[in-house]
Structures are given as C-alpha cells and as structure tokens.
Amino acid sequence: MPAAPPQSQHKLQKPPVTDSSSAPGQNPPMLDISVPHSARIWNYWLGGKDNYPVDREIGDQIRQLHPGIGDHARADRVFRSHLVLSHTITSPAMPDVDAAVAFWNEHGTPKLTQRTPEQIARFFDGLELVEPGVVSCSRWRPEATPWGEPDEVAMFGGVGRKP
C-alpha cells in the first residue's frame, strides 16, 4: 500500500478581506504566512505591524547584507507620498465631449464617468495640491512654456503631496 502524501508544513490563514475575483461559491484565496513576502518585509523595515516572524527573519538576513536597508526603505517612501490623477470632465463649454462619452457608454466598455473639476479636486482633500492645482491636463505644467498656454482639453488632473 502506498504511503500517504506528506502533510504540508504551511499554516494557512484567511485574509482579512475577501478577493473579489473569487467565483461565487468558491472560497477566497488563502494567505500563507509561513512564506515570506516582499511587501511584508518592506513593511517590517518601515517599522510597520503588518508582517510575520518569517518576514522579519528574512528582513533581518537582508539587513545583515545591507545594513542601511531600513534607511533606504524610509527614503524611498518619500517618493510614494504623491497622488497623480487625471479624469474626464463634463463642462457646458464642451458639449461634444459629453456626447462622445454618452455614445461610448451606450456602446463600449468600461463605462466612463465624468466629473466636474470641483469633484476631481475633492480627490485631493487632505493633501497639499501642487501648483497649478487641478487644471486641464494640457495646462498642467510647473513652469511656463515659450509657446503660451495650450488649449483646454476635457481631461483635468493634478498632483497632491502628503503634507
């Protein structure tokens, strides 16, 4: 009689949120906390709480090879403290855009949502809005250009910075 297959040494834990890609009736994917994960190791270097002993063990081994890794992780985080966003707008001055979006939404996918510039600006609540603020993407330039101000387009955007 053949031997039974070996039991897995991995401890599985359900994730705190479900994966919306799971088909109805299927269980969500399991989180194997016995296997280190780069995002949780990074979290450990940053002093976070969302990591497990296996992540800390590997993180410490890497730190032995690269003692400054924690400083590098914190410095790199500075570059991840911005929100860059652009979105299609609705404007009485651009009825052709509204008509094009309506046509697309009737015949295409995914459906488009238009917002006013004021609604787009609310995405930046709690952030320091970088000049020139929420403007037509064709006009978002930190510096002036020798060609003057370009025409406005129906895509507005901005850049926000964590204070």
Contacts in CASP RR format, 6 or more apart in sequence:
PFRMAT RR
TARGET T0000
AUTHOR 0000-0000-0000
METHOD contacts of the structure
MODEL  1
MPAAPPQSQHKLQKPPVTDSSSAPGQNPPMLDISVPHSARIWNYWLGGKD
NYPVDREIGDQIRQLHPGIGDHARADRVFRSHLVLSHTITSPAMPDVDAA
VAFWNEHGTPKLTQRTPEQIARFFDGLELVEPGVVSCSRWRPEATPWGEP
DEVAMFGGVGRKP
9 34 0 8 1.000
10 32 0 8 1.000
10 34 0 8 1.000
10 35 0 8 1.000
11 32 0 8 1.000
11 33 0 8 1.000
11 34 0 8 1.000
12 30 0 8 1.000
12 31 0 8 1.000
12 32 0 8 1.000
13 30 0 8 1.000
13 31 0 8 1.000
13 33 0 8 1.000
14 28 0 8 1.000
14 30 0 8 1.000
14 31 0 8 1.000
15 28 0 8 1.000
15 29 0 8 1.000
15 30 0 8 1.000
15 31 0 8 1.000
18 28 0 8 1.000
19 28 0 8 1.000
19 29 0 8 1.000
22 28 0 8 1.000
22 29 0 8 1.000
33 52 0 8 1.000
33 54 0 8 1.000
34 54 0 8 1.000
35 54 0 8 1.000
36 54 0 8 1.000
36 55 0 8 1.000
36 57 0 8 1.000
36 58 0 8 1.000
36 59 0 8 1.000
37 55 0 8 1.000
40 50 0 8 1.000
40 51 0 8 1.000
40 52 0 8 1.000
40 55 0 8 1.000
41 51 0 8 1.000
41 55 0 8 1.000
41 58 0 8 1.000
41 59 0 8 1.000
41 62 0 8 1.000
42 73 0 8 1.000
43 49 0 8 1.000
43 50 0 8 1.000
43 51 0 8 1.000
43 55 0 8 1.000
44 51 0 8 1.000
44 55 0 8 1.000
44 56 0 8 1.000
44 59 0 8 1.000
45 59 0 8 1.000
45 63 0 8 1.000
45 69 0 8 1.000
45 70 0 8 1.000
45 73 0 8 1.000
45 74 0 8 1.000
46 70 0 8 1.000
46 73 0 8 1.000
46 74 0 8 1.000
46 77 0 8 1.000
59 69 0 8 1.000
62 69 0 8 1.000
63 69 0 8 1.000
63 70 0 8 1.000
66 72 0 8 1.000
81 161 0 8 1.000
81 162 0 8 1.000
82 130 0 8 1.000
82 159 0 8 1.000
82 160 0 8 1.000
82 161 0 8 1.000
82 162 0 8 1.000
83 123 0 8 1.000
83 124 0 8 1.000
83 127 0 8 1.000
83 159 0 8 1.000
83 160 0 8 1.000
84 158 0 8 1.000
84 159 0 8 1.000
84 160 0 8 1.000
85 120 0 8 1.000
85 123 0 8 1.000
85 124 0 8 1.000
85 157 0 8 1.000
85 158 0 8 1.000
86 137 0 8 1.000
86 155 0 8 1.000
86 156 0 8 1.000
86 157 0 8 1.000
86 158 0 8 1.000
87 115 0 8 1.000
87 120 0 8 1.000
87 123 0 8 1.000
87 155 0 8 1.000
87 156 0 8 1.000
87 157 0 8 1.000
88 97 0 8 1.000
88 101 0 8 1.000
88 112 0 8 1.000
88 113 0 8 1.000
88 114 0 8 1.000
88 115 0 8 1.000
88 154 0 8 1.000
88 155 0 8 1.000
89 97 0 8 1.000
89 114 0 8 1.000
89 115 0 8 1.000
89 116 0 8 1.000
89 117 0 8 1.000
89 120 0 8 1.000
89 154 0 8 1.000
89 155 0 8 1.000
89 156 0 8 1.000
90 97 0 8 1.000
90 98 0 8 1.000
90 101 0 8 1.000
90 114 0 8 1.000
90 115 0 8 1.000
90 116 0 8 1.000
91 97 0 8 1.000
91 116 0 8 1.000
91 117 0 8 1.000
91 154 0 8 1.000
94 154 0 8 1.000
97 114 0 8 1.000
97 154 0 8 1.000
98 114 0 8 1.000
101 112 0 8 1.000
101 114 0 8 1.000
104 111 0 8 1.000
104 112 0 8 1.000
105 111 0 8 1.000
105 112 0 8 1.000
117 134 0 8 1.000
117 135 0 8 1.000
117 156 0 8 1.000
120 134 0 8 1.000
120 156 0 8 1.000
120 157 0 8 1.000
120 158 0 8 1.000
121 129 0 8 1.000
121 133 0 8 1.000
121 134 0 8 1.000
124 134 0 8 1.000
124 158 0 8 1.000
124 160 0 8 1.000
126 163 0 8 1.000
127 160 0 8 1.000
127 161 0 8 1.000
127 162 0 8 1.000
127 163 0 8 1.000
128 160 0 8 1.000
128 161 0 8 1.000
128 162 0 8 1.000
128 163 0 8 1.000
129 158 0 8 1.000
129 159 0 8 1.000
129 160 0 8 1.000
129 161 0 8 1.000
130 142 0 8 1.000
130 158 0 8 1.000
130 159 0 8 1.000
130 160 0 8 1.000
130 161 0 8 1.000
131 142 0 8 1.000
132 139 0 8 1.000
132 140 0 8 1.000
132 141 0 8 1.000
132 142 0 8 1.000
133 140 0 8 1.000
133 157 0 8 1.000
133 158 0 8 1.000
133 159 0 8 1.000
134 156 0 8 1.000
134 157 0 8 1.000
134 158 0 8 1.000
135 156 0 8 1.000
135 157 0 8 1.000
135 158 0 8 1.000
136 150 0 8 1.000
136 152 0 8 1.000
136 153 0 8 1.000
136 155 0 8 1.000
136 156 0 8 1.000
136 157 0 8 1.000
137 153 0 8 1.000
137 155 0 8 1.000
137 156 0 8 1.000
137 157 0 8 1.000
138 150 0 8 1.000
138 151 0 8 1.000
138 152 0 8 1.000
138 153 0 8 1.000
138 155 0 8 1.000
139 149 0 8 1.000
139 150 0 8 1.000
139 152 0 8 1.000
140 157 0 8 1.000
140 158 0 8 1.000
140 159 0 8 1.000
END
